[in-house]
Amino acid sequence: MSINKKALEFYSTQSINNLDKESILEVLGSDYLSRGPKIQEFEDKLGKLCNNKYSVSLNSATSALQLAYQVNEIQKGDLVWTTPITFVATSNAALHFGANIDFIDIDPETLNICPNLLEAKLKKAKFDSALPDFLTVVHFGGSPCEMETIYDLSIEYGFKIIEDASHALGSSYKNKMIGENNFSLASVFSFHPVKMITTGEGGAILLNSEKDQEKVRSLRSHGIVSTKSLKMNKKPGWYYEQVDLGYNFRMSELQAALGSSQIERLKHFIKKRNTLAKYYKKHLSKLPFKFQKILKGCNSSYHLFTVELTDKNFARDELYKFLKVNKIGCQVHYIPVHLQPYYKRQGFSEGMFQNAENYFRNCLSLPLHQALEETDIQYVCDKLTDFFAKS
Ligand SMILES: Cc1ncc(COP(=O)(O)O)c(C=O)c1O
């Protein structure tokens, strides 16, 4: 079997088939390009997947995060804790409401928020009367956080939990789907092309009540409610009221049609990603790499396959350059958020979250997506072997 060199240029990318194309074409020939039946169809499928009927589609996970905070009544000056190993959108969304951000360092094995460090920081915060209002967990790479322990801490210390599940569509925690919200008030998904399924750009939020679902539906559309939801049947059909300050965060029918078609293949995508990740682990076992630990009883979507260099004689950036020269896609996930210039201006500095910083210095995400086969992964493994042999 030949090597799929084109597909290897991407650390992750979309997989579009004829059914996806047909479903978009069907919408193009229909009466609705926006606010039509495909939105409901996609939301229903998402709800079914997550065992949670309160799903709302949006134009991005960033918008979904913003609405997760807003529907849970974030206030100016609230304190939001999250992980430094995430995309900046996780914490930025809270900053837009005038919240204050702080971080909990990661567990070097799971790469998710470390429950022990969380507990230690909570104890100190209680003593200092500075407990957080929100904790936003991120299931990094699709691997679920230790939700039971984090939930118990939320009861003891009284903070709200939001799940940034942008990487984790289809992941599960102890036989419960991520998005079921057993331990949180809201979960957020991303459908950016590098994610498990795509809608081009897009996102969704999974909530816990009809009331929250109605509120988010209104906020995604300027804070407007229709006569139907106002139960104002005596008003004429053209009537609407703006009751909140909202946004245009809507997904289009074209995007929803793509999502609806893609979600049918999610199981297959995740199976493929898991098979390829297993292949990597087996065939890289003799090289100086450490892999992310997946918690017992959990399934990862394997949005990312990250490796961490463990031999100090080799530099991550040399490996990055070597793979790029060989046209193998790779990326660093992530520069710790607290080291971004914007966050440094808020008072964060190097050395504050050392597990995250150590991981960042040595990490690289290797190609992992559904267009790849084991032969392609073997090619990457061979190139990696060459790198260590020649260096
Ligand atoms: C953890 C995390 N949160 C939020 C986002 C934002 O997602 P979107 O691009 O759909 O707004 C991303 C996107 O990469 C992400 O990785």
The ligand as a MOL file (V3000), in Angstrom:
LIG
                    3D

  0  0  0     0  0            999 V3000
M  V30 BEGIN CTAB
M  V30 COUNTS 16 16 0 0 0
M  V30 BEGIN ATOM
M  V30 1 C -9.9100 23.5020 23.9830 0
M  V30 2 C -10.5260 24.4360 22.9750 0
M  V30 3 N -11.4750 25.2920 23.3770 0
M  V30 4 C -12.0730 26.1310 22.5190 0
M  V30 5 C -11.7420 26.1590 21.1880 0
M  V30 6 C -12.4130 27.1090 20.2690 0
M  V30 7 O -13.1000 26.4180 19.2720 0
M  V30 8 P -13.7080 27.1770 17.9990 0
M  V30 9 O -12.5990 27.3070 17.0150 0
M  V30 10 O -14.8070 26.2500 17.5210 0
M  V30 11 O -14.2320 28.4720 18.4580 0
M  V30 12 C -10.7630 25.2880 20.7140 0
M  V30 13 C -10.3630 25.3090 19.2940 0
M  V30 14 O -9.3300 24.9130 18.8780 0
M  V30 15 C -10.1340 24.4020 21.6270 0
M  V30 16 O -9.1770 23.5550 21.2180 0
M  V30 END ATOM
M  V30 BEGIN BOND
M  V30 1 1 1 2
M  V30 2 1 2 3
M  V30 3 2 2 15
M  V30 4 2 3 4
M  V30 5 1 4 5
M  V30 6 1 5 6
M  V30 7 2 5 12
M  V30 8 1 6 7
M  V30 9 1 7 8
M  V30 10 2 8 9
M  V30 11 1 8 10
M  V30 12 1 8 11
M  V30 13 1 12 13
M  V30 14 1 12 15
M  V30 15 2 13 14
M  V30 16 1 15 16
M  V30 END BOND
M  V30 END CTAB
M  END
